[in-house]
Each structure stands twice: as C-alpha cells, then as structure tokens.
C-alpha cells in the first residue's frame, strides 16, 4: 500500500484527532489526554494520504518495550488495510528506538481490533480486570497482548 506518509502529531493536528476520537469511541480520549501525551514526549503519529489525515496513534517506549496506547483509523478510511500499515510503521519506529517487545490492551468485545492484532503476531498474555469504562457505569476487562519485535 503506497501513497501514505507519517508525521509526528502536533498540537495543530489535535482538532482533527479529537473530532475523530469522539466519533470512533464510546469512551474517547480527551484533548487533554492527547496534549499530555505530546508534552510527555510519547511517540504520537498522524498517518496521511494525498488528501489529508486518515489515522493516528500514540505509543509509549521505555527501555526495550513499546506500549500502544491508542490507534485509530478515521471511519471513512476503515476496512482498507490502513490500520495494518500504521501498525507496521509503529513496529519499525519501536525497533528504531530499541524496543524488543510490543504490548497493548484491547477490549474483549472489539473483534476487529483483536483480528488485526492477532494477524500481526500478538498473543494474549494476561487480563486486566475492570480496565475500561463501559455503558451504564459498568467496567470491561482488557486483554493484554504482546509480540516480539
């Protein structure tokens, strides 16, 4: 898949990112979450095609580990392999800074994300009880997944 570019997320990207975050997620990150991630020096990326942004991601790298905190593809761009391309880019970035393994959490009910991650070599290694907010004040577990880089 060609025609995509990747750039570090900037504060100028935040209106688009936050708008898409709200459209995509029942419990979205706030503008403050993204601003804090930028200021903390996390690896924040925007993926673009020729017409503009199509996806974004936030990744934390510490010593030899990378942790995916957020990956999202704009609704109009979904089901075109963009998530896979972005994930592969993140793997390369993580390796570039010395990561040897990659972790993430995912909702057990998020079948498309589970399929994406399993298709990229992730395996479940644990579960975080009551990790995610859910409707009506409930909580949902997170599956912790890992893959070697």
Secondary structure by P-SEA (a helix, b strand, c coil): ccccccccccccaaaaaaaaaaacccccccaaaaaaaaaaccbbbbbbccccccccbbbbbcccbbbbccccccccccccaaaaaaaaaaaaaaaaacccbbbbcccccaaaaaaaaaaacccccccccccccccccbbbbbbbbbbcc
